[in-house]
Amino acid sequence: MLSEFWEFLTTEFLVTGDPLILGAQVSIGLASIAIIVGLTYFKKWKWLWKNWLTTVDHKKIGIMYILAAILMMFRGGVDALMMRFQLAMPNMEFLHADHYNAVFTTHGTIMILFMAMPFMFGLFNIVTPLQIGARDVAFPYLNALSFWLFFLGAMLFNVSFVIGGSPAAGWLSYPPLSGLQFSPGVGQNFYIWGIQISGIGSLATGINFLVTIIKMRAPGMTWMKMPMFTWSVFATNIIILFAFPILTVTLFLLFMDRFAGTHFFTLDLGGNPMMYINLIWMWGHPEVYIVVLPAFGIFSEVVATFSRKKLFGYKSMVFAMLIISVLSFFTWVHHFFTMGSGADVNAFFAITTMLIAIPTGVKVFNWLFTMYRGRIRFTLPMMWTIAFFPCFIIGGMTGVMLSVAPADFQFHNSYFLIAHFHQVLIGGVVFGYFAGMYYWWPKLFGFTLPDRWGHWAFWTWNIGFYLTFMPQYALGLMGMTRRLSTYGWDTGWMPLNLVSSVGAFLMGAGFLFQLLQIADGIRKHKENKVGADPWDARTLEWSIPSPVPEYNFAIVPKVDSVDQFWEDKQRRANQQAETPPAYEPIHMPKNTGIPIVMAVFFFIAGFGFVWGWSWMYIPGLIGVAACLVARSFQYDTDYYIPAEEVNRTETALRGSV
């Protein structure tokens, strides 16, 4: 019995035989021990549980989302660097073919679902309630549960590279490669259940923020008085509401093919792999707009603030976002023009793909006209915004090229597509989220980050970006296809691949400079302390102290225009009298440990489904049900902050700035 267990442990359960993975296993073990020892030595377990693990404060949840995103950026970035090292020279043997397939699968999945999504949700949590004058989100408990489902789902996916083996069927896991015949191990099951669990959290977040925006806006804030970032959140969550159920059903059907022997996506017994490809892209292409629309909202806020001008064409920006959210569901077939859908189908989706470029282009001109004759301040948020323009214009132009079905027959599955995809998602999404992080950092923590390391990070990121992806357009036109783990000297691809790999390591250096910047900023936070409105901004979140108190607004604001806070500042400058505030008790939700406990049971159930262990997934599901029952009998869920305490807090915070 013991020998059988040892054989299972060393041959199936633990990934062995690769020194890179062994190093990762050792590193994870040592890091885990260090965290446990540190928390125990400094007696921080109670503090961690009370202030973070059980919190329902949307701001703290936002911080945890962004910390998770930075962690996942590191993991996905290491995958990218390993791939670029493998491809830097012909006939490299750094990664064997199967390991390379696993690395590019995990890289794509992590960067889209476990880096971009939590970064986005973090900014949603931090900013949206503050911009609309709300004291919290509509469903604080659901918000906490959403985060822990995302995080535990991400952890379930990530353990696969040291336990059981990583998925290796590509980041979208097309069958038949993702079926049992070609992916017989548990890696594909980790993919399915990691995404399923985190996807439940994403869908719940979408519902939560839609209700928050619809029902919790400050008095007087009509739809056409909402800040542009809030509009981008609203449009994004409309897409989430309709797109993520498609992903959930698609992955469930794939799991049934693997787990129960059904034939939804096989060529046997009436199944069809193309049905999977249609379904996954019916989610997958709206997903691109899910992550990029909030970046558009960030750019709108940053450009208006640092140009010291009202946003040009507010209504056209709103309609452009809503049009994009609708058209995003009518473009998915452009991902497989070569699959034989027919000329009529290809023509329809080519036209819709070109059409969606129009509202996107409108927004670029809105930002440029806002900057025109503005008094521009080149802060880090503004620098990242300006860096976005050439990236996104090139990405948009190459996207229109790919939308032409006959041309796509040449570009498809080549490195031209890889370059385009990263041009949009890094130059649009990542640069946008960096701009948002730098812009709202002082609001969240009460101090700014030092510019020195920030400028180093900016320039290494941008130079590395162009060195990495510009050569890949040429490589694609030269015939280099995706998913190649090696190539020969006779191809002539070596010089451009080497340049691309050097650029990737420069981007990695930019990420390290950002970590240094954050560490240096925390070390010098007293020197870089700022007040409530360090940027001289325009929207409501800058009207309250930095860092933001638990209740956000001591007095719920009243709104008469889009730039209400800006106009209030002008009135104060003109010495118009203001009545002193009269504070009242503030209703707040209590912290609860049920969300993290329920998410742990989801993790246990998911891990059991991965291995087919009924003795694990049945108790996991029972635990989830027990948490639901426990929550239904939890009546003591809220409390009031007394008016006297609000007064003391406001006096202390405003008196210290």
N, C-alpha and C positions, 0 to 999 in steps of 0.2 A: 504493500500500500504506500509506504513512504517513498520507495523508489519510483513508483508510478507518479506520485505527486511531484517529485523532484524533476522527473522527465518532462511532465507537463509544464512545470514552472520554467524550465530552461529552454524548451523547444517551442512552446506555443504562447505562454503568457508573457514572459519577458523577451524583449527584442535583444538578441545577442549576435555576436560575430562582426559587428561594425564598430570600429574604434570611435567614430564620431558620435554614434548613439550611446556608446558606453560612457564617453565623456559627458554627454548630456545627462545621463542617468546619475552619474556621480555628482555633477553640478547641482542638479535638482535636489538630490538627497542632502548635500551639504548646505544649500540655501535654506531648505526646510528646517534643518536642525538649527541653523543660525537664527532663523525667525522665532522658533519656539523658545530657544534659550534666551534670546534678547527680550521677548515679551515676559518671560518668567523672571529674569534677573531684574528688569526695571518695573516689575509688578504692574504691567499694562493690560492684562487680560480683561479685568473688569472695565477699564476705560475703553478698550476696544469694543467690547460687547455693548456697553451702554451708549457710546457715542457714535459708533459706526455700523456694527453688524446688525443692530436692531433699529436703526434710524429710519424715520419716514420723512425727514427733511429733504425736500427736493434739491436743495443746494448741495448737501453732502452726498446725496445719490448721484448728482451730476459729477462731483469730484471723483467718486469711485468709478463711474463710467469712463472718465477721461484717463484715470490711472490705468484701468484695464486696457484702454485703447493704446496707451503708450507701451505697455507690456507686450501687447499683441503686435504692435509695430516693430518692436525689437525682434520678436520671434519670426514674423513674416519677413523682416528685413534680412535676418541671418539666412533664411531660405533663399532669398534673392541673391545674396552675395555668394552663396555656395553654387548656385546655378551659373552666375556670371564667371566665377572662377573656373568652373568646369568648361565653359565655352570660350574662355579667353584665348586658348590655343587649340589647334587641331589635335585629335587623338588623345585628349587628356583622360586620365584614369582616376581623377579625384573622387568622382561619384560613379558607381556602376549604374547600369541602365535602370534597374528596378528602383534603386534608391533615388535616382534623378526624377523618375516618374512620381514617386511619393513626395519629393521636395516641391515640385512645381504644383502638385495637387494641393498640398497644405498651404503653400504660399498664396495662391489665388483665393482659397477659401478663407484663410485667416484675414487677409488684407481687406476683402470686401465685407464679410459677415462679422468678423470679430475685431476689426480695427476701425474701419470707416463707420460702421453702424453705431458702436458704442461712443465714438467721438461725437457723432451727430446727436445721439440721445443725451450725452453729457451736456452739450450746449443747449439742447431743448430744455433740460431740467434747470440749468443755471439761469437761463435768460428769459424764457417765455413767460412764466408767472410774473416776473419783475416788469416786463415790458407792458403787460396788460393790467397792471395794478392789482394783481391777486396776491393773497397771502399764502397760497399753496396751490397744488394741482387739484383737480376734481376728486381724484381717488388716491390719497396718499399711500394707503395700504397696498393697493394694486401697483403703484409705482415702485415700492420697495420690492414686491414680489417679482415684478418685471425685471428689475436689475439682477436679482439673484438667480432667476431662471436663465437670463442671458449668461451670467458669469459661470454658473455651474455647467451650462451647455458648452460654453467655450472650453472649460477645463476638461470636460468629457472628451471633446474632440482632440484636445492637445495631448492628453495622456497617451494617445494612440501611438505616438512615435517612440515611446519607451515601453509601452505595454501593448502587446497584441500585434502591433505593426500599423503603419500609417496607410490611409487609403491611397490608391495610385491610379485612379481612373479619370483624373482631370478634375478641375474645381467644380465642374457641373455634372460629372459622373454619368456620362452617356452610357446607356446600355448598347450593345451586349457587354462592353468592357466592365461595367459595374455589376453585372450579374454574377451568379455563383460560379459559372463555368470559367470565367476569366479573372474573377476576384474572389477566390474561395475562402480567404481568411476573414478575420473580423474587422479589418481596417475599414471596409466599406460600411459596416454596421456602426462603427464609431462616427463616421461621416454623417450617416442618416440621423442617429439619435442626438448627436451633439447639435446639429442644426435644428432638429425638431424641437428640442427643449428650449434653445435660445430663441427660436422663431416664435414660440408661444409668448415669450416675454416681449418680443418686438411687436407682435400684433396687439398685445395688451397696452403697450406704450402708445401705439397709434391711436387706439380708442380713447385712452386717458387724455391725451393732449388735444384731440378733437373736441371732446366734451369740455375740457378746460377753456379752450379758446372760445367755444360757442357760448358757454354759460357763465364764465367768471371774469369777463372783461369789466374794467372799472366803469362807474356811471358816466355816461356820455360817450364812451368809446364805441361808436358805431363801426360797421365793417370798414368803411372807407376812412377811418381814423386810426386803424391799427398800424403799428410799425411794420416795415417791410420784412424784417426777420420773422416776425410772427406770421405774416402772410406766407412766407416760405415754409414755415412749420405746418401751417394749415394745409397747404397744397401737398406737402410731402406725406402727411398722415392720411389724406384721402387716398393716395396711391397705396400706402401700406395696408389700408383697410381692405382693398380689393386684390392686391397682389399676393400678400403673404398666405392667405388661405390656399391659393393655387400651389405654392411651394409645399405647404403642409400636406395636402392631398397627394401631390406628386411623389414626395419622398415616402409617404405611407404606402403607396402602391408599389414603389420600388422595393420597400422592405418586405411587403407581402410576397413579391416574386422570389425574394431570397429566403424568407422565413417559412412561408407556407406553401411554396411551390406553385403559386399562381402564374399566369402568363400574360400579364398586362403589357409588358414591354419586350416580349420575346417573339421570335418568328414562328414559334410553335403554338398550335391551338388558337389561332386567331389574334394573337398579340402583335404589336408593332413598335419597334424602337423609336420610329419617327413620332409616335404619339408622345413619348417622353420628351423628346427634343422640342416639340411644340409647346408642351406644358411648361417645361423648365424655362424656356425663353419668354413665355407669357408672364412669368414672374421676373426673369432675369433682366429683360430690358427696362421695364419700369423700375427695377432696383437701381439701375444706373442713375435715373432721375431722382429716386429717393435720396441718394447720397449727395447729388450735386445741387438740388434745389436749395437746401439750407445754406450751402456755400454762396449761392447767389444772394440770399438774404443777408448774409454776413457782409459781402462786398457792398451791398446797398447801404448798410449802416456805417461802415467804415468810410466809404467815399463821401457820404454826406457830412460826417463829423469832421474829417480832416481836410475837406475842401471848404468848410464853413459855409455850406450852401444847402438849401432845401433840395431834396432828391428830385431830379428832373423827371417829369413824366410819371408821377406816382400811379395814376390809374392804368396807364399802359403797362407798367411793370406788374401790377396786380393781375390784369387780364392775361399777360404773357405767361405768368406762373400757372394760372388755372388752365390755360390752353395746353401748356406742356403736360400738366397732370392728366389731361384727357388723352392727348395724342400719344402719350407714352405707351398706351395699351394697344396701339395700332401700328407698331413698327417691328414686332418681334421676328417676322419672317426674314428680315434682311440679314439675320445671322446664319441663314442656310439657303441663300439664293441658289447654291449649287446642288441642292438636294432633289431637284426635279419636280418642284411644285407646279411648274408651268409658267408660260410667259405672262398670262393675265394676272396671276397671283403675284409674281415677281414685280410686275409693273405697278400694281396697287401699292405694295409695300415700299417700293422705291419712291413713289410719290409722297407717301405719308412720312417717310424718313426725311425727305427734302423739306417737307412742310414744317416739321418740328424745328428745323434750323432757323425758321423765320422769327418766332417769338424769342428764341435764344439770342439771335442777333439784335433784336430790339433792345434787350437788356444791356448788351455791351454798349450800344449807342447812348442809352440812358445814363450809364455810369460815366461815359466820356463827356457828355454834355453837362453832367453835374460837376465834373472836374474843370470844365472850361471856364476860365477867368476866376477860378476859385483860389483862395489863399491856402495852397496845399502845404501840409506839414508832413514831412517824410519820416513818420514814425514807423516802427516795425509793422504794425497792422497795415499801414498804407503801402509799405514796400512789398509785402506779400500780395496785396491786392493788385498793385501795378504789375508784379511779376506774373500774375494770372493771365493778363490780357494777351500777350504774344503766345503763351502756351495754349490757351483755349482757342484762339483764332486759328492756329495751325491745326489743333485737334479737330475743330469744327470743319475746316476745309477738307482735311483728309477723310472726315466722316462723310461729307457730301460725296467725295470720290468713291468711297465704299458703298454708298447708297445706289450708285449706278450699277444695276444688275449685271450687264455684260462686263463691265470693268471689274466687278467683284469676283468674277470667275478667275481673274488673274491674281487679284490681291488675296483671295480667301486662303486661310490657313497659312499665310506667310508672315514673316516678321514685320511686314508693313502694317498688318492688323495689330500686332503686339505693340508697335510704336504708337499707333493711333489710340489704342485703349489706354495705355499709360499716360499719354499726352493729356487726355481728358481727365482721367481719374487722379493723377498726381497734380498736374497743373491746375485742375479745376477744384477737385475735392480736397486733397491734402493741403494745398496752398491756402484754400479758403478756410479750412479748419484751423490751420496755424494762425491765420489772421484773426479769427475769432478768439482763439486761446489768448493771444497777446492782448487783444482789445478788451476782453472782459476779465482778464487776470486781476487787475487792481480792484475791480468791483468785488471780486470774490474773496480776495485775501488782504486787501488794504495796502498793498505795496506793489511797485512795478518791478519788472525783471530788468537786469542791467543790459544796456544796449550792446556793449562790447562783444560778449559771446553771441548775442543775437545776430549781429552783423556778420560774424564769422559763419554762423549757421546758415544765414540767408544766402550768402554768396557761394558757399560750398554746395549747398543744396541745389542752387540754380545752375551753376556751372556743371556740376555733376549730372544734373537732369538732362541738359542738352547734349553733353558728351555721351550719355547712355542711350538716348532714344533717337536722336537724329541719325546716327549710323544705321539704326535698325530699319528705317524706311528704305535706305539703299539696299540693305541686306535682303529685305523682302522682295524688292524688284530684281535682285540678282538670283532669286530662287531659293533662299533659305526658308524652310518651312518651320512652323511651330513644333514644339515637343521633341526636337532633336536633342539627344544627349551628347552627341559628338559629331565631328565632321572631318573630312580629309583635307590634306594640304592642297589637293588639286582643285578645290572649289574656289579659291581666291578670297575666301571670307575672313581670313585671319586678321588682317589689319583693322578692319572695322569692328570685328568682335573684340579685339584687344582694347580699342578705344572705348567701346561700350562698357567693358568690364572695369576699366579705370574710372569711368564716370560713376558707375554703381558704387564703387568704394568711396568716391568723393561724397556721394549722397549719404553713405553710412557715416562718414566723418561729420557731416552736417547734423545728423541725428545726435551724435555724441556731443557736439557743441551745444545743442539744445539742452541736453541733460546737464551739462556743466553750467549753462545759464540758469537753469532752474535751481540747481544746488547752490550756486553763488548768490542767487536772489534770495533764497531762504536764509542763507548765512548772513546776508546784509539787509534783512527785511526792515530793521529799525531805521537804517539810513535812507531807505527808499520808500518810506511810508507816505501815503498820499491821502487826500481827502475824498469826499463823495464823488467829485466830478473832475478827475484829473485831465480828461481829454476835452473839456468844454463841449460836452455831447448834447444830444437833442431829445433823447427818449427817456421814459419814466424811470428806468432802472438806475439812472445816474442821479436821481433826486433823493435817494436814501443813502444812509451811511455806508462806508466801506470799512471792513467787511459787513455784509448785510446781516442784520439781526434775524433771529429765528422766525419772527412774524412778518418779515419783509417790510410792510408799511404800517407805521403806527397810526396813521390816518389814511384811509382809502382815498386815493386821489380822484378828482373829477376832471374829465377830459372834454375839451372843446375843439381840439384840432390834432392833426397828425404829430406835429412837433410841440406837444403841450409843454414839456419841460423847458424847451428852448424859449418859448413865449413867456413862460413864468419868469425865467431869468431876465428877460428884457424888461418885464414890468418891475421887477425888483431893482433893476438898474435905473429905472425912471422914478424910483422911490415911491412907488404906489404902496399904500399901507396894506399890511397883512394882519389878519386877526390871529392871535396866539392860539395854538392847538389845544383842544380839550380831549384828552385821551380817555378811552373807554376800555373795559376788559376785552381781550382778544381770544377768540375761540381757536384752539389748536388741536391737532391729533396727537395721541400718545404713541411713543415708540412701541414696537412689538417684535418679538422674536419668531413669530409664525412664518413670515416670508422666507427667511433663510433656512428654517427647519424644513419647510415644504420643498424648497429647491433642493436641499440635500436628499430628500426622499425621491424627488424626480431623478437626481443623479444616480441614486442606487438602482431605481427601476430601469433607467437607461443603460447602465452598466450591465445589469442582468439581461436585458434584451440583446445587447451586443454579443454576449457569450451564449445566449440561449439558456440561461440558468433560471428556471422557474422558482427555485428556492430563494433567489435574490429579487427578481422583478415583481413577484407577487407581494412580498412584504413591503417593497418600495411603493407599489400602488396603494396598498392598504395605508401606509404612512401618509401618502398624499391625501387620501380620503379622510383620514383622521384629522389632519390639519384643517381641511375644509370644515369639518364638523366643529372642531375647536373654535375656529373663527366665527362660526355662526352663533356660538354661545358666548362670545366675547362682547360684553356690553360696556365695560369701562374702557372706552376707546378714545376719549377726548378730555380736555381740561381747558381752563381759562387762565390766561396770564393777567393778573390784576393790573388795573390802570396805574397804580403807584409804581409797580415794577416796570411797566412800559415807560413811564416818565423817567425813572432812574436810568434805564438803559439808553434812552434817547439822549438824555443830558450827558451821559458819559461818552457815548459815541460821537455826538456832534461837538462836544467840548474838546475832544481829543484830536480833531482834524483842523 
